[in-house]
Amino acid sequence: MSHNVLYLIRTGMDDFSKGQKRIANYILSNYDKAAFMTACRLGQIAQVSESTVVRFASQLGYDGYPAMQKALQDVPHEVVVVHRSVLI
């Protein structure tokens, strides 16, 4: 995966289903928490099924939720600070 996961989420927003947009918005707003959540927990918070979370990760190009979760954990803090300031 050559692009940062937050970039992939931001640029893919127009193609996401309603449920996937809920996941995306939660991750973009709470990246630091989402990085350590199970797919089940992220789904509960975003009010979607666990399978929707897994499909979301696949749509972004990851082999599954654990791969996307690892990508979230690997995002440098500086990128997150810049990303959040762009959203404001």
FENJODA-V569208 format. One record per residue. RES is the residue in one small letter. SS is DSSP state (h for helix, s for strand, l for the rest). PSI is psi in whole degrees, 0 to 359 (none if undefined). Layout:
res=RES ss=SS psi=PSI
res=RES ss=SS psi=PSI
//
This chain:
res=m ss=l psi=115
res=s ss=l psi=335
res=h ss=l psi=150
res=n ss=l psi=141
res=v ss=h psi=324
res=l ss=h psi=324
res=y ss=h psi=316
res=l ss=h psi=320
res=i ss=h psi=312
res=r ss=h psi=313
res=t ss=h psi=342
res=g ss=h psi=358
res=m ss=h psi=321
res=d ss=h psi=337
res=d ss=h psi=355
res=f ss=l psi=150
res=s ss=l psi=173
res=k ss=h psi=316
res=g ss=h psi=320
res=q ss=h psi=327
res=k ss=h psi=325
res=r ss=h psi=316
res=i ss=h psi=312
res=a ss=h psi=313
res=n ss=h psi=320
res=y ss=h psi=314
res=i ss=h psi=316
res=l ss=h psi=328
res=s ss=h psi=337
res=n ss=l psi=43
res=y ss=h psi=315
res=d ss=h psi=329
res=k ss=h psi=315
res=a ss=h psi=329
res=a ss=l psi=339
res=f ss=l psi=14
res=m ss=l psi=150
res=t ss=l psi=163
res=a ss=h psi=323
res=c ss=h psi=313
res=r ss=h psi=318
res=l ss=h psi=320
res=g ss=h psi=318
res=q ss=h psi=314
res=i ss=h psi=321
res=a ss=h psi=357
res=q ss=l psi=46
res=v ss=l psi=171
res=s ss=l psi=160
res=e ss=h psi=322
res=s ss=h psi=329
res=t ss=h psi=322
res=v ss=h psi=316
res=v ss=h psi=317
res=r ss=h psi=324
res=f ss=h psi=313
res=a ss=h psi=318
res=s ss=h psi=319
res=q ss=h psi=329
res=l ss=l psi=349
res=g ss=l psi=6
res=y ss=l psi=156
res=d ss=l psi=351
res=g ss=l psi=180
res=y ss=h psi=317
res=p ss=h psi=324
res=a ss=h psi=320
res=m ss=h psi=320
res=q ss=h psi=316
res=k ss=h psi=319
res=a ss=h psi=320
res=l ss=h psi=319
res=q ss=h psi=334
res=d ss=h psi=354
res=v ss=l psi=123
res=p ss=l psi=146
res=h ss=h psi=322
res=e ss=h psi=323
res=v ss=h psi=320
res=v ss=h psi=316
res=v ss=h psi=314
res=v ss=h psi=316
res=h ss=h psi=315
res=r ss=h psi=324
res=s ss=h psi=332
res=v ss=h psi=326
res=l ss=h psi=337
res=i ss=l psi=none
//
